[in-house]
Amino acid sequence: MNEDESKAIAEILEELSTTSHVQVRSSAELADQVSKAAAEEDKKRLEDGRGPLRRRTDYRAVRTAPQSLALTPWQVIHAIGLGAAAARQGAGRGLAEHWGSLRYSQAMEANRGRYLQLSSEGRDLLRFYKATQSGEIGTGFASLLAENIVRSRYPDHSVSVIPADVALKAGWTLRSSGTDGRPEALQRRPHFFVEAWQPGQPSHVLLLASKGRHSSVRQVHKQLSTASAHVESVHIGPYGTVPYLLIGTEIPTKESLAVHVLEVPGATALRPPGKPSAPDLDLYLEQENRAADTVRPAGHGETTVPGFQIMRDSFAWFSSVLALTEAAALMAFTGGGKPTVQYLTKEQGKRHFQHDAYANTARLRDAEHTIHGIDFVGTDHIYRLNGTRAEAFSGLRRSLYLHLHHGRVNEYRREVHDLRGQWPDHSTSKQWNAVSVRADGTVMAIRLWGE
């Protein structure tokens, strides 16, 4: 490696660990523009005979939204990687998709005002996978902003962002069979459940629909109007009562990034009828085959429309689904394979994790590193960054990893909740160039290979 290459890599790694700002925008004007975009789309749909979309239309500005988020590009890559590992159903594919987040190692940089924007590398990549890049980067920013908003409202709770498709597959078949397509309402689903929880207490849940766009803010308005149809398909409790967030990330070619957010405020607590004890999260999750029907008020009565509805008598079951899906995501992030199997049903992809199979890694979950004085267990990955070998590591605090490895979800949640507020926020360490530690106990770190 020559001096110029070394300097270039050093600059890249420094940029990954540098804290910058991302604008957050939420206003009544934004809500009005999204409503106009929805009306325009539905008018076109009526003209071509498809009919208007079912949407949630009660969104408004987020009063408690921060003006900006302060974070490092590496934290965004951590969030993208965690979401990708959770959302894929194959052990090899899941881990490979997780490491795919490293493609964004050079995609973002800070401008002179310390606001994040696309780098020249990020702009060049638009030619190859523009839609993929905007969607994945948008997912990272959306999950980080959703955590920030929900944590500010429930300061005594822990907050988990859980992929909705994986969770829903525990109770419903999401794919169509035969030649008949699924109703449009079932094809559009929220991207995440955001759960605010305390051990042994009913969780508070809201829906999150995430979008990302390389274009003008007008296109973001259109995407958020579509997102309002995604959150309409899932109902927890009575129809139309579960709160939600619509988050769209604007990724201009030259200006700084901006995150646009709308919401319907409220609270949906997963409190089952009567006074039962808290669900035992260590139990095996059985696959269910629920009807994809939602009961909607109609005039003086009710009607049934396609959708996914969790009524109060299923709240205990759904609490377990959320906790076990999160556990599967964390195990997938540390290396996937057999430790993940225990948390998934057949439809969620259990069979794909029966064997440790990943083409580029001979051994999984065999890497142990001490970072900021904390012992982590996980998997490392050696790859080339501008021709230079770099080592990336993803793992989970050792004590938390052991809980989940042995099926102790109750113990994991108790310990990680007790650790709330104690995680280090340093973006570098003595041995690693960029470090991100999340409140769920996961870590993602990178350094030059051999250091």
ABEGO torsion letter per residue (X at the ends): XBAAAAAAAAAAAAAAABBBBBBBBBBAAAAAAAAAAAAAAAAAAAAAGAEBBBBBAABBBBAABBABBBBBAAAAAAAAAAAAAAABABAAAAAAAAAAAAAAAAABBBBAAGBBBBBAAAAAAAAABAAAAAAAAAAAAAAAAAAAAAAAABAABBBBBBBAAAAAAAABBABBBEABBBBAAAABBBABBBBBBBBGBBBBBBBBBBBBBBBBAAAAAAAAAAAAAAAAABBBEBBGABBBBBBBBBBBAABBBBBBBBBBBEBBBBBBBEBBBBBBAABBBBBBBBBBBBBBBBEABBBBBBEBBBBAAAAAAAAAAAAAAAAAAAAAAAGEEAAAAAABBAAAGAAAAABBBBAABABBGABBBBBGGBBBBBBBBBBBBGGBBBBBBBBBBAAAAAAAAAGBAAAAAAAAAAABGABBABABBAABABBBBBAAGBBBBBBBBGX
